[in-house]
Amino acid sequence: MSTALFYHAGCPVCVEAEQKVADAIDQSRYTVEVVHLGENKDQISSAEKAGVKSVPALVLDGIPFHINFGADLNALK
C-alpha cells in the first residue's frame, strides 16, 4: 500500500484542506499520514525533498500537489 503524505502548518486553510482532501483519499489504496510542520519542524527538510514548496500540500506516489497557498515552507523555518 502506498503512503499519502499531507503536510500542513495548522492554519485554517490547512486544517480545512486536511479535513476535505485527506479524508477523501481511498484508504484501501493509501495509508494517510498527516504531518503538522508547525509542530514538527524537523520534518520540513523531508517535505522539501518531496518537492513541497508551500502548505497545505499532498504528496501521492512521490508527486507533490499544492492545494492552496497557505504558507511558504521558508516561513515555517
Secondary structure, 3 states (H helix, E strand, C coil): CEEEEEEECCCHHHHHHHHHHHHHCCCCCEEEEEEECCCCHHHHHHHHHCCCCEEEEEEECCEEEEEEEEEEHHHHC
